[in-house]
Amino acid sequence: MKKTNISRRNLLKVSALTGGGLLLEMTLPAAAQEKNALVRSRELNVYVEISPDGQITIYSATPEMGQGIKTSLPMIIAEEMGARWEDVRVLDAPLDAKFGLQGAGGSTSIPRNFQAMREMGASAREMLIGAGALLMEVEREDLVAENSEIIHKSGQSRTFGELAALAAEQPVPDPEFLSYKDPRAYTIIGTSVGGVDNLVISTGRSQFGIDVDVPDMKYATYSRCPRVGGTAVSFNEAAIKKLPGIVDAFILAPDDRAGEASMVFLKGMAVLRGGVAIIGEDTWSVIDAKRRLEVEWDDDAASDDSWTQMVADAKAAAAAGGGEVRQDSGGVDAALTDAKNRTLEAFYQFPYVAHICMEPMNCTAHYQKADAEHPDRMEIWLGSQFPGQVKEIAKNMLNIEPENVTVHPQRLGGGFGRRAIHDFATEAMAIAHRVDYPVKLTWTRTDDIHNDFFRVGGFENMKGAVDADGRLAAWDQHYIGFKYPDRFVVGSGLRGNELPMVAFENARVSQTMTDITTPCGAWRAPGSNTNAFVEQSFIHELAELAGRDHAEFLIELMGEPRWIKEGDVNALNTGRAVDVIKLAVARSGWGRALPAGHGLGLAFYFCHAAHVAEVAEVSVDENRNFRVEKVTVAVDVGPIINMSGAISQVQGSIVDGLSTMAMQQITMEGGVIQEDNFHQYPVMRIAATPEIDVHFIQSENPSTGLGEPALPPLAPAVTNAIYAATGERIRSMPLSEAGFKLV
């Protein structure tokens, strides 16, 4: 991922609003611009605006896809300003390089932006205090900012609105010398604040990409070859063009140039796959015409990936052993063959799964050909986790310069990593390039499933040993996964820094990777969402083999409280891990007597700088119907910004994780995806939602993200609970394949 260096001294810039308001401008990066240049420029974007009537406008520049960042980041600014949240309105910022990386993914929005937002709010506060000192003719040291007012110790005060014009004239504070509020004095951070878009969403007024409607717009669909790598040779063009409401139809040749990307994890992803475009007067007409397409495909060199063959090959690789060694302490074989130790071997597998965002992929694009006064231009409307990347695609594929590409980011109807990849925008831009009017491309649900960048499936062969005292003596993990011929697959493979390898000395990690062509990408908590299932399930198996309590065994693995890498928030802290495990165990009533057919299961995982432990209570009947009655979650992600949003993220992770592990899988045969829609790729119904009891440890560590890390522990917590209830060990997802039905 491209890194941007930000000068702290140039981080904050100020200009005055005409009409007596205050605009506090923040450019990321502050590209060697002087204050006077910023004052003269009316096109620069701003984070904070205070109007004379006291309304505080805070702009949000990070894509919002349901993770609540549009509320959380402005809360940080408002807190440091001393604002009343009731006086704040939040608006979306346009896409502009001055904001730096306007992206969302990897649960990084909070850690990437927290300090910048604090500086933004603190600087505004100091300028308002300076204005208050002048207007009230008092010492600034005797003033405080509270409830959208600057208050003197004598009791006299001025509102932010009254001070806005004068505040704009104050010197810009040097960020090096800013002071910040004592967390004990917070009135906004740590409270529960409803999402700033809740009302417009619940009343159907929020603008998602699929809601875009621009003048003279036409509608489009696009049909790819069912097998990756196939291209369209011909289609029933005359018949399609005669259909009611159809304006045009044509073949697009594949174009790999769109896959060039400065972000490493996006390389090769957004290529234009060959297919047939249909343009019409409305969505129904083009979707109806799509159903009537008869295409001759050249698929001689296309994918022949087969899930059935993948399973067979993985079992053979597990039996053969070996693989590329990623980590080896040197004593694993001796411990596994020691007659005094008890040993266990287990083969786990997990499927490919789809993102199924509730809003299917869509993009509106308008190409304007160069004329005597203007170069080639492109205007784009879409929901994206990294909207700036479509400018790169336009340059690579169509040779349109980035400064001539205007992108209008829209709210995302779900992302989870899928909307980091812009193949759908590539299609929309390529179609729009052929015509002289705006075109809105909308995928069907089947398109959305067939053309997804799936969570990669895989397999792991596990071996372990416990000694005569019931302690872990050896850990041997053989990952059998997938790669592309020229690059890695996101989420497939091990790095050797997962639990328990990082905390346990006698471990070996190896992997066997085979080539695939099936498109895969980031899926909520990449890698962790599957590795947690395997590792935390197998730890439970070894605890059972040792005759030990699972919680006791897991805590013992952590050893003494320590950072695996001292002070690194992205490294496991065994003390924080033990704290969340103990909290989840205590809150769930671990060890209590349960009715027949009920069981408790525990799991812990560390990812995305978050320590999370979960205990699931599950009931299973004689027909293998199971219900997750309750999930108790303990989380340490540092101080919580918005308690309401944090709880929602954990709850959403539990629901998403449960739905996926219980019933979802993508299979392919002969390179063709076998699942078409929700009748073959079911989603959990609301009645199956368990009670979710969330507890946070408000540690003094930096605040980190929460969109992903509560999902990985869910699957092993549930399968461990099913084992406790039934004595049956589950080593494969989805559970429906083993005859377990979620009710």
N, C-alpha and C positions, 0 to 999 in steps of 0.2 A: 504494500500500500504506500502511495506517495506521501512523504512527510513534508510538513510545512513548518519552517522556522518562524517564530513570532517574536518580534522585539517587544519586550514588556513596556519600554518607554513609549513606543509608538502604538501600543495596543488601544489606548483610549484617545479619541479625538472629539472635539466639541465644535458645534456651530449653533447659531441662534436661529430660532424659528421666526419667520415673519409673522407678525400678529401677536408677539409677546409670549411665545412658548419656548420650551427648552428641548433641544434635540441633542442627545448624547450619542455620538457616532463611534462605532467600534469596527475597525477593519481587520480582518483576519485573512492573510497577513496584512499588516500596515505597510504597504509596498512603497517605502521610501517617500511617503507623501507628507508634505508640510501642513501645518495647521491652516495657513492661509488658503492653500489650495482646497482644503476640505470645506472651508467656510464659503468659498466661492461656488463650489459644486453643489447644485441642487439635485443631482442624480445619485448621490451616494446614499447607501442604505443605512438605516439607523436601527438600534435596538430599543432605545428608550425615548419617549416623547411625552412631555408634560404640557398640557394645554392650560390656558388661563382659568378655565373653570375647574381645574383640579383633576381632570381625568388623566390617568397615566396609561399610555400605550406602550406595551412591550412587544417587540417583534420576535417571532420564533423562526429560526433559520434551519432547524433540524427536521427532516421528514418525519411525519407522524403517521404511524400505521397501527395505532391501538396500544402502543407501549406507554403512552401518557407523557411523552417528553415535551409536548407543546404546553403542558401545564407545569411540569416539574422545573424546567430550566427558568422560566419566568419567575417562579416562586423564589429561586435563589436571588435573582436580581431584586425583587420586591423586598425580600427580607433585609438585604444589606442597605437598601435605600431608606428603610424605615417607613415603607408604604403600608397603607391599609389595603389588603387584598381586594376589598370591595370596590376600591377606586381603580383597579387595574382591568384593562381589557387587553387581550392577546390577539395579535394579527399575524398571519403568515408573512414572512419576508420573501421577497423575490429571490430567484437564483442569481447570485452575484459572486464573483471571485473574491470580493472584499470580505466575505464571510469565511473564507478558507474552505475546508472540506465540509460541504453540506451533505452529510451522509448519515445513515443509521444502519448499524449492524454490529454483531459481535458483542452486544450489551455494553457498548463503549460510549454512548452518548453522554451519560453522566460523568464518568471519569475524564473524558476528553474536554468537557466544557465547564466543569464545576468551578475551577479557579477563575476562568475568564468571566463567568457570570457574576461571581463575587466581586471581582474588580470593577465590573460594570456598575453594579449597584452601589458599591462603596464610593466610587468616584462621583457618582451623581449625588450621593448623600453629602459629601464634603463640599461640593459646589453649592448645594442648597444651604448648607450651614454657613458658608461664606456670604451668601446673599442675605441670609437672616441676620448675620452679625452686622452687616452694613445698614440694613433697613431698620433694625431695632437699636442700632448704636450700642452694641454690647460686645463683650469678648466672646469669640467663637468657642473658647474652651468651656463656656457656661451654657452651651446649647446642645440639645440632643434632637435626633430625628425619630419621631414616633407617630404612628397613625396618620401618615401623610401630612405631618406638621413639623415645623422647626420650633422647638419649645425652649424658652429661657428658664433658668432656675427660679426666676421671680414669678413665673406663671404666664407671662405674656407669650404669644405665639403668632406664627404666620403659616398659612397653608402652603403646600407645595405650589399650587396654582398661583398664589399671590407672588411667590418668589421666582417663578419660572423665568421671566424675562431677565431679571437681574442675575439669576444664577448662570445664565448663558454667557454673561460677561466675566465670570470668575476664571481665575487661572485653572488650567487642567492639572489635577493632582498627579504627581509622579507615582506610578503604580508601586514603585519600590518602597514608598513610604506610607502606603495606605494601611489603615487599621481595619480590623473586621470585628463583627459582633461576637460576643461570647455566646457560644451555643446555648448556654443556660438561659439566655435572654431572648431566644428565638420565639417569635409569635406566629410565624408562617411555616417555616421549615419544620418538618416533623408532625405537622397537623394533617388532618384529612381534608383535602380540597377536591371538590368535584371537577371532572374534566372540563376545560374551558369550552369544548365543543359539544358537550353532552346535550344541550338543548337543541342545537341545530341538527344534530344527528338523530335524536329521538323524534324530531318533527319532520324529518326527511328533507331538510334544507342544506345539508352539508354537501359540498362539491367534491365528489370523487372523480377519478378519471373517466369512469363510465357515464358520468353525468354531463360531460363537456358537450356543448352545442354552440357552434360558431356559424356565422353567416355563410350561406352557399355551400354548406358541408354535404358531402356524400358519405355513404357507408360502405364498408368493405369487409370481406372475409378472405382468408388465405388457407389453402389446402396444401400441406406438405406430403411428401412420400411417407407412407407408414413406417418405412424402414430408413433409419438414419443413413444418409449418404446417397439415397436415390434421388433422381431428378425427373422432372416432367418432360416427356417427349411431345405429347399432343393431348388434346382433350376435345370434347364435343362442343367446340367454340360456338358454332352457329346456333345450336340448340339453346345454349346458355344465354346468348345475347338476345334471343327472341323472347325470353321469359319476362313477365310483367315486372316493371320496376328496375330492370337491369340496365345499367348505363354502359358498362365495359367489362371485359374479361380478357386476361392475358397471362402468359407464362413468364415467370421470373427465373432467370438462371441463378445458380448458387454463386455466392460471393464471399470468399473467406476474409476479405479485407476488413469487414465489419467486426471480425473477432480480435483484431489487434487492440490491445488495451494496456494502459500504463499501470493499472492495478493488477498485480500478478495473478490474483485468484480469479480475475475475469478474463484472462488470456484465452482466446480460442472459443469463448462461450457464445458471443452474440453474432456468430456468422449467419449469413443469409442462406437458408436451405432452399433449394429449388422447389418451386411449386406453382400453383395456379391462384391468381388473384381475381376476385369478382367485386365489382363496384356497382352500387345501386342507390336507389332513392331512399331506402329505409333498411333497418336491420333485418326485418322479417324477409324482405325480398332476397337479400343476399344469402341469408342462412338457408332459405328454401332452395335457392339455386345451387348452393353448395351440396345439398343432399342429392341433387340430380347430376352432379359431375360424373363424367366417365373419363378417367385419366389413364393414359398409357405411361407407365413409369419405367425408366431405365434403372433397375436396382441390382444390376450384376455385381457392382462393387459395394453394395449396401450392407448394413449390419446383419449378422446372423446370430446375435446374442441369444442365449437360451438359459433361463433360470434353472430348468431341469438339469442341463449340463453343468451349470455352475455348482449346483449342489453335489452332483456326482464327483466333479473334479476336486471340490473342497474336501470331501470325505477321503478321497485318495491321498490328497496332500497331507491331511492330518495323520493318516496311517503311516505315510512315508517319513514324516517329521522333517527336521531340517529347516530351511528357510534362512533368510538374511537375519543375522543376529544384530539386534539393536542395543542390547544391554545384557551382560552376563557377569555375575559376581564370581563365578568359577566353582561354586560348591553345590550347585543344584543337583547334578547327577548323583553325587555321593549321598545326598540327603534322600533322594528318591529311591535309591537302592539299599538304604540302611534298613536292616531287618527290624530294628527297634522302632522304626517310624511306621505310621499308617499312611497309606497313599490313596490318591483318588485321581481319576481321569474323567473328563467330561467334554463333550462336543456341543458347542452352542452355535445357533444361527439366527440371523435377523434379516428381514426382507428389505427390498427397495420400498420406499413409500413416497407419496406425492405431497405437494404442499396444500393443494385445494384451498387456496385463498377464496373467501366468499365472493370477492369481486374478481371475475375472470380477467386475464390479461387484456389490456386495451391501450390504444394510443391514437391520438389525433395529430395529424401532421399536415402542414401546408407549405408546399414548395413554390417559390417564386423565382422564375428564371431571370437571369441578369438582363438588364436593359441599359440604356445610355447613362442612367444616373445611379444605378445600384448593381452590385454584384449578385451572384446567386445567393438566395436567402432561404432559410427554413424556420418555420415556427412550429413548436411541438408542445402538446399538452399531454401529460401522463403522470401516473403515480409511480414513483421510483424511490428506492432506498439511496441511490446515488444519482440524482437527476443530471448532474453535470457531465456524466459519462456519455450521454447521448450526443453531446457536442463532438466528442472524440469519434463516435461512430459516423456522424455526418461528414467529418473531415476525411476519415479513412475510406469510406465507401463512396461518397459522392463529391469529395473534394470541395466541400463548402467550409469556409474558414470559421473557426469557433466564434469569432466576434459577430458573424452573420447568422448565427443560430440562436434563436430566442426560445428558451424553455420555460414553460409555466408548470411548476410542480403542483400536483393535486394531492389531496389526502388519499392514503392508500387503504384499500379495503382488504387488509391483510398483506403481510410480506413474508416474514419467517425465513428470509434469505432468497426467496424466489424473485422478488422485485429488485434484487441487486443485478440481475442479468437481463439485458435489454433486447433479446432476440425479437420480441414482439414489436418493440420500437423500430428495430431494423427493418422488419417487414413493412410497417406503416410508412416509414420514410422512403423505402424503395418503391412502394406503390404510389405515394404522393409525387415522387419524382417523375412519374410517367404522365401526370395530368396537371391541369392548371387550376385546381380548386382544392379546398381542404378535404381530407379523407379521414374518417374515423374507423379504425380497425377494431373489431370486437371479436374475441375468441368465444367459441361455445365452451360448455363445460368439458365436452369430450376433447376439444382442442387443448384445453387447459391441462387435462390429465395426460393425454398422449404426448404433448410437447413440453412436458415439465423437465426441470433439471432435478432429478429425484435425489432423495437421501439414498446414499449407496447402501446396498445390502452387503452382507459378509458373514464370516464364520470365525470362530476362535476355538482352538483345541487347548484345553486347560489341564495342567497336571499340578498337583500339590501334595505336600506331606506335612503331617503334624507329628510332633515327638511324643514321647511317653508322658510328658507333663501337659500335653494338650496345647502346646504352643506351635505356631506356624514354623515349619522347618525348611520348606522350599516352595517356590512359586515359579511355574514354567508356563508362559503364555505364548501360544503360537497363533498369530493373526493371519487369516487367509482372506485376502481382499483383492482390490482391483485398482488398476491405473489405466491411463491412456498411454499410447505408445510414446508420446513426446512430453508428457507432463503428469503431475499427480492428480488424483481425484480427491476433491475436498471431502473430508470426513472418513477417508479410508486409510487404515494403517495406524501404527502406534509410534510414539516418539520415545518411549521408555521413561517418561516422566509422569505416568499415571499412577494412581494408588492401586495396589500397595507398593509398587516398585520403588517409589521415591522415599517411602518410609521404612522399607524392609530390606535388609542387606542381602539375603540369599535369594536372588531372583534372576530369571532369564527371560528375555523378550525377543521373539523372532517373528518374521513375517514372510509370507509368500504372496506375491502380487502378480496377477495375470491381467492381460489387456482386455479392455472392453471398448465398445463404441457408444453404449447407452449414455445419454447425457445425464450427468449428476452434478449437484451443486450443494451449496450451504443449505442446511435444513435445521431449524431451531436447535441450537447447541450442537453444531457439527462434531461428529466423532464421539463426543461425550454422551450423546443420546443413545448410542448403542454400546459403547464400552462400559458404561455404568451398569447396564443390564447384565453383562457377562461378569464383570469383576465383582460387583456387589452380590450377585447370586452365588458365585463360586466361593467367596469368603464365607457366606452362610453355609454352603455345603461343607466347607472345611471345619467350621465351628461345630456343626452337627457331627462330623466325623470324630472330632475331639471330645464330644460330649460336653461342650461348653455353651454357656449362654452367649447368644450372638452379640449382644451389646458389649458384654465384657470382653469377648474375643476381639471385636472391632476396635474398641478403645485401647486394648493392649497393643495392637498393631501400630498405633500412633507413636508409642514411646513417649519420651519426655517432651514437654511443650517447647516447640522451636519452629523457626522458619526453616523450610528446606533451603531457601535462599534468603539470607538475612535481609529483612526489611522490604522484600519484594512483594508487593501486594498481589502480583500474579503467580506467586508460588504458594504451595500448600503451607499453612501454619497449623501444626499438629495440635497446638493448644486451642485454637479457634475451632478446629474440627471436633475435638473432644467436647468442647462446650456446647456445640449445637447437637451432638449426639446425646449428651446427657439431658439437654433441655427437651428434645423430642421424646426421649424415653420417659422422662418424668411426666410430661404433659399428656402422654398417651395412656398412662397407666400400664406400662410395659410389665409383663409378668403376671398380670391379674388373671383370675379364672375366667374362662369364656365358655359359652354354650357349645355343644357338639356342632361341628361344622363351621366353627368360627376360628380365625387365627389372626395373629399379629405378625407383621413382617417389617423389618428395619432395613434401611439403606442410607448410606452417606455418599455424597460426591462433592468434589471440588472442581469447579470450572468457571471460566469467566470471572475470576477473582472472587468467587463467592463460595462460602462453606455452607452446605445445605444438608440437613438430615431429615428423613421422613419415616413415619411409622404408619402403615396402612392396616386397617382392620377390615377383614374380608369374611364374607359368609359364602359357603358353597353347599348346594343341595345335592340330592342323590342323582339328579339328572345333569350334573356338572354346570348348572346355572350358577354364576357367581355374581356377587354384588360387593362393591367396595363401599362399606358402611361409612367409613371416616378416614381421613388422612390428616395426620398431625405433622406440621411442618415447622422446623426450626431453621432460621436463616441468619447468617451474619454477612452483611454487605456494607458494614459501616453504618453511619448515620442515615436514616431514611429521610428523603426529601418530602415526599407526599405519601402519607400513610395509606390513604385511600387507593392511590395508584399502585403502591407496592403490593398491597393485599390482592388487588385485581390481577397483577402480573403473576403472582404465585398461584392464585386460583385458576387463571387461564392456562398456566403450565401444567397443572394437575389434570385439568379436563383434556387438554390436547394430548398429553402423554398417555392418559388412560384410553382415549379413543383410538389412538394409534396402536398401542400395544395389544389391544383387545381384538381388533378386527380388520386392520388395514394392511394391505400388501400390494405391490405392483409386481407383476410377472411379465416376462417377455419370452416369446418363442419365435425363432426365425427372424429375430430383430423387431418383431411387431409387439407393441404393448397390448396386453390381453384385456385390460379393464377399460371400460368406456365412460362410465358415469357412476352416480351414487348407488345404483342398484347392484353394482359389482365392487364398488369401493365405498362401503358404508361408513357413516359418521355416527358417533354416539348420540343418543337422544338425551334430552334434558332430564328425563326421569331417572337416568342412571347416574346422575351427578352425585358424588358423595358429599357428606359434610366435610368441610375443609377448615381446619383450625390452624391459624398461622401465628407464629411467634417470632419476633425479631430480637436479636441481640444488638443493641445500639452501641457498638464498640467505638473506640476512638480512631479506628483505622479510616483511611479515605473512603468516601462513598463510591461504590461501584455499581454496575448495572444489574438489572433483575429480570430482563426479558426472557432469558434462556435458562439460567442455572437451576431453577426449581423443577425442570422437566426430567433431567436424567435419572434422579433417584426413584422416580415414581414406579417405573416398570419392575425393578428388582424388589422394591418394597412390597408390591402387590404379589409377585410370584413367590416371594419368600413367605408371605402370609398364606397363600394357597397351600404351600407345602405344610405349614403349621396346622392348617385346617384339615387337610386330606392325606398328608404323607406322600403326595405325588409331586415330583420335581419337574418343573417346566424349564426347558433349555432352548426353546424356540419361540419366536414371535412370528405372526400374531397368535394369541391364545386360541382363537377360533379354529386354527388348524389342528389343535390338540383336542377339539371337542368342547372347549369351555366357552360358554355364552354369557356375555355381560348383560345383566338385567337391572 
